């Protein structure tokens, strides 16, 4: 995230949404991971965090024309379940 003035900060479900003064916004997906970090995380060698609910959906079967290259768009989270873990440094 660039060094800019933040005008809005909202937690919606498990996402952190940040609005900047330059009329852009940033989204941190799956904020629930940070809620699971506690003092025992530092003392254990390995910690497996509880994953967020995942849903199986059918791929878009629509054969519409793709977006033009100059159309602004962002990257979506990867497909499938995301498994987060912590390994203590040696």
Secondary structure as GFF3:
##gff-version 3
##sequence-region A 1 90
A	DSSP	beta_strand	6	12	.	.	.	ID=ss1
A	DSSP	beta_strand	15	20	.	.	.	ID=ss2
A	DSSP	beta_strand	25	28	.	.	.	ID=ss3
A	DSSP	alpha_helix	32	35	.	.	.	ID=ss4
A	DSSP	alpha_helix	39	43	.	.	.	ID=ss5
A	DSSP	beta_strand	46	48	.	.	.	ID=ss6
A	DSSP	beta_strand	85	87	.	.	.	ID=ss7
###
